[in-house]
Amino acid sequence: MNIQDPHHGQPVLRQGPDPSAARLAVVLVHGRGGSAADMLALARELDVKDTAYLAPQAAGSTWYPLSFLAPLADNEPDLSSALRVLYGLLGDLEAQQVPPERIALLGFSQGACLALEFAARRPQRYAAIVGLSGGLIGPPGPPRRYSGSVGGAPVFLGCSDVDPHIPVERVHESSRVFRELQGAVDERIYPRMGHAINADELDAVAALLARGPSTR
C-alpha cells in the first residue's frame, strides 16, 4: 500500500446495469469499519430500478484515521486519497457519457462525511447528494467557506439528535452550507435514533433516487 495514497487501486464493487445505459448512477460510500458490500446491501433495500451502483472500498475499511472533526491536516494523507477516489470515479463516469446530473452521491457515517465534503468541494448539478449520519469535514466551529453552486440539486441529510459520532449542530451547519451552494436541502433530525439508518430515511432516499436525474 502506498502510504501517501492509501486508497489508490482499491476495488470498486458494482451492481445493476452499465452506468452508460442506466437512468442513474449512484456512488455509495461506506462508513468506518464498513465495506463496499455493505453499501450494495443498502442499495438492494432501496430497490430503485434502472440504477447503476458503484461502491468503492477504503483501505483498511477506513477512509481517514481520526474523527471528521479533527484538524484537516491530522487526517492526511488519507483524506486527500479518499477524495481522489471519488474524483476518479466521477471522471470515469463522465468519460462514459454519464454527466453529473445523472450521478448521485450517497454515504453513511464516515462515508457520508466524505461524500458531503466532496460535493461541497466540487459543486455541480448532481442528481442527488445524500448524507446519512454525517456532516462536512473539519474542526468544530463554523465550516470553511465553499464556493460554487450545486444548481438546485436535492440534498438529503438525516441524523439522530443524539448520534454519538455526529454532533447535531454540524448537521445544521452542513445544511446551511449546501443551501448557500444553492442546494434544495431536506434535513431530518430523528429523536434518540443513535448512529443508524431508519425506515423513513430509506423511503425518502428511495423516492429521491426514483425521481431520476435532476432537471431545472
C-alpha positions as CSV (number, residue, x, y, z in Angstrom):
1,M,0.0,0.0,0.0
2,N,1.2,3.5,-0.9
3,I,1.2,5.3,2.4
4,Q,0.9,8.7,0.6
5,D,-2.1,7.4,-1.4
6,P,-3.5,4.5,0.6
7,H,-6.8,4.2,-1.2
8,H,-5.3,4.1,-4.7
9,G,-6.1,0.8,-6.5
10,Q,-8.7,-0.3,-4.0
11,P,-11.6,-2.3,-5.6
12,V,-14.9,-0.8,-6.6
13,L,-17.9,-3.1,-6.4
14,R,-20.7,-2.6,-8.9
15,Q,-24.4,-3.6,-9.1
16,G,-27.0,-3.0,-11.7
17,P,-26.8,-2.0,-15.4
18,D,-23.8,-0.5,-17.1
19,P,-23.7,3.2,-16.0
20,S,-23.8,4.4,-19.6
21,A,-27.1,2.7,-20.1
22,A,-28.6,3.3,-16.7
23,R,-31.0,6.1,-15.9
24,L,-28.9,7.0,-12.8
25,A,-25.5,6.1,-11.4
26,V,-25.2,6.2,-7.6
27,V,-21.8,6.3,-5.8
28,L,-22.1,4.6,-2.4
29,V,-19.6,5.4,0.3
30,H,-19.3,3.2,3.3
31,G,-18.5,4.2,6.9
32,R,-15.6,3.4,9.2
33,G,-15.3,-0.3,9.6
34,G,-17.9,-0.9,6.9
35,S,-17.5,-2.2,3.4
36,A,-18.5,-1.7,-0.2
37,A,-20.5,-4.9,0.1
38,D,-22.5,-3.3,3.0
39,M,-23.4,-0.4,0.7
40,L,-24.6,-2.7,-2.1
41,A,-26.8,-4.4,0.5
42,L,-28.3,-0.9,1.3
43,A,-28.8,-0.5,-2.5
44,R,-30.9,-3.6,-2.5
45,E,-33.0,-2.3,0.3
46,L,-33.6,0.9,-1.7
47,D,-34.6,-1.2,-4.7
48,V,-34.5,1.7,-7.2
49,K,-34.9,0.4,-10.8
50,D,-32.6,1.1,-13.8
51,T,-29.9,2.3,-11.5
52,A,-26.1,1.5,-11.5
53,Y,-24.4,1.4,-8.2
54,L,-20.7,1.9,-7.6
55,A,-19.3,1.3,-4.2
56,P,-15.6,2.0,-3.6
57,Q,-13.7,0.1,-0.8
58,A,-11.5,2.0,1.6
59,A,-8.1,0.6,2.5
60,G,-8.5,-1.0,6.0
61,S,-12.2,-0.1,5.8
62,T,-11.4,3.4,7.0
63,W,-11.3,6.5,4.8
64,Y,-9.3,8.6,7.3
65,P,-7.9,7.7,10.7
66,L,-9.4,10.3,13.1
67,S,-12.7,11.9,13.8
68,F,-14.2,14.0,11.0
69,L,-14.0,16.9,13.5
70,A,-10.2,16.7,13.8
71,P,-8.0,19.3,12.1
72,L,-7.9,18.6,8.4
73,A,-4.1,18.1,8.4
74,D,-4.4,15.4,11.0
75,N,-6.4,13.2,8.7
76,E,-3.9,13.4,5.8
77,P,-2.8,11.9,3.6
78,D,-5.8,9.6,3.9
79,L,-8.4,12.2,3.4
80,S,-7.0,13.5,0.2
81,S,-6.5,10.0,-1.1
82,A,-10.2,9.2,-0.3
83,L,-11.3,12.4,-2.1
84,R,-9.2,11.3,-5.1
85,V,-11.1,8.0,-5.2
86,L,-14.4,10.0,-5.7
87,Y,-12.8,12.3,-8.2
88,G,-11.6,9.3,-10.2
89,L,-15.0,7.6,-10.1
90,L,-16.8,10.7,-11.4
91,G,-14.2,11.1,-14.0
92,D,-14.7,7.6,-15.2
93,L,-18.5,8.1,-15.3
94,E,-18.2,11.3,-17.2
95,A,-15.9,9.5,-19.7
96,Q,-18.7,7.0,-20.2
97,Q,-21.0,10.0,-21.1
98,V,-22.7,10.0,-17.7
99,P,-23.0,13.7,-16.7
100,P,-23.2,14.9,-13.1
101,E,-26.9,15.4,-13.3
102,R,-27.2,11.6,-13.7
103,I,-24.9,10.9,-10.8
104,A,-25.9,10.7,-7.1
105,L,-23.6,10.6,-4.1
106,L,-24.7,8.7,-1.1
107,G,-22.7,7.9,2.1
108,F,-23.3,6.6,5.6
109,S,-21.3,7.7,8.7
110,Q,-17.7,8.4,7.7
111,G,-18.8,7.8,4.1
112,A,-21.5,10.5,4.5
113,C,-18.9,12.9,5.7
114,L,-16.6,12.1,2.7
115,A,-19.4,12.3,0.2
116,L,-20.7,15.6,1.5
117,E,-17.2,17.1,1.7
118,F,-16.5,16.0,-1.9
119,A,-19.8,17.5,-3.1
120,A,-19.1,20.8,-1.4
121,R,-15.6,21.0,-2.8
122,R,-16.7,20.0,-6.3
123,P,-20.2,21.5,-6.5
124,Q,-22.1,20.5,-9.6
125,R,-25.7,19.8,-10.6
126,Y,-25.8,16.3,-9.2
127,A,-28.9,14.1,-9.3
128,A,-28.8,13.9,-5.5
129,I,-26.4,14.4,-2.6
130,V,-27.3,12.1,0.4
131,G,-25.6,12.1,3.8
132,L,-26.9,9.6,6.4
133,S,-25.4,10.3,9.8
134,G,-22.7,12.6,8.7
135,G,-21.6,16.2,8.1
136,L,-18.9,18.3,6.4
137,I,-15.4,17.6,7.5
138,G,-13.4,19.9,9.7
139,P,-12.9,21.0,13.3
140,P,-15.7,22.4,15.5
141,G,-17.0,25.8,14.7
142,P,-18.4,27.4,11.5
143,P,-17.4,25.3,8.5
144,R,-14.9,26.7,5.9
145,R,-16.2,28.8,3.1
146,Y,-17.1,26.8,-0.1
147,S,-17.8,28.4,-3.4
148,G,-19.8,27.5,-6.5
149,S,-23.3,26.0,-6.9
150,V,-25.0,22.6,-7.0
151,G,-27.6,24.3,-9.1
152,G,-30.7,23.3,-7.1
153,A,-29.7,19.6,-6.7
154,P,-31.6,17.8,-3.9
155,V,-29.6,17.3,-0.7
156,F,-30.8,14.9,1.9
157,L,-29.3,15.0,5.4
158,G,-30.6,12.6,8.0
159,C,-29.2,12.1,11.5
160,S,-30.1,11.5,15.2
161,D,-30.3,14.3,17.7
162,V,-28.1,12.1,20.0
163,D,-25.7,10.5,17.5
164,P,-22.5,9.6,19.4
165,H,-20.3,10.4,16.5
166,I,-22.1,13.3,14.7
167,P,-23.0,16.5,16.6
168,V,-26.4,17.7,15.5
169,E,-25.0,21.2,15.2
170,R,-22.6,20.0,12.5
171,V,-25.6,18.6,10.5
172,H,-27.3,22.0,10.8
173,E,-24.1,23.7,9.7
174,S,-23.8,21.4,6.7
175,S,-27.4,22.1,5.7
176,R,-26.6,25.8,5.8
177,V,-23.5,25.3,3.6
178,F,-25.5,23.4,1.0
179,R,-28.2,26.0,1.0
180,E,-25.6,28.6,0.3
181,L,-24.4,26.4,-2.5
182,Q,-28.0,26.6,-3.9
183,G,-28.9,23.0,-2.9
184,A,-32.5,22.0,-2.2
185,V,-31.9,20.7,1.3
186,D,-34.1,18.3,3.2
187,E,-32.7,17.9,6.7
188,R,-34.3,15.4,9.0
189,I,-33.3,15.0,12.7
190,Y,-34.6,11.9,14.4
191,P,-35.1,11.8,18.2
192,R,-33.0,9.2,20.0
193,M,-32.2,7.2,16.9
194,G,-28.5,6.8,17.6
195,H,-26.0,6.0,14.8
196,A,-28.2,4.2,12.3
197,I,-30.4,4.4,9.2
198,N,-34.1,4.2,9.8
199,A,-37.1,3.4,7.6
200,D,-38.1,7.0,7.0
201,E,-34.6,7.7,5.6
202,L,-34.7,4.6,3.3
203,D,-38.1,5.7,2.0
204,A,-37.1,9.3,1.4
205,V,-33.8,8.3,-0.3
206,A,-35.5,5.7,-2.5
207,A,-38.2,8.3,-3.5
208,L,-35.5,10.8,-4.2
209,L,-33.5,8.4,-6.4
210,A,-36.6,7.1,-8.2
211,R,-37.4,10.7,-9.3
212,G,-34.4,10.4,-11.6
213,P,-31.8,12.8,-12.9
214,S,-32.1,16.5,-11.8
215,T,-33.7,18.8,-14.3
216,R,-34.3,22.5,-13.9
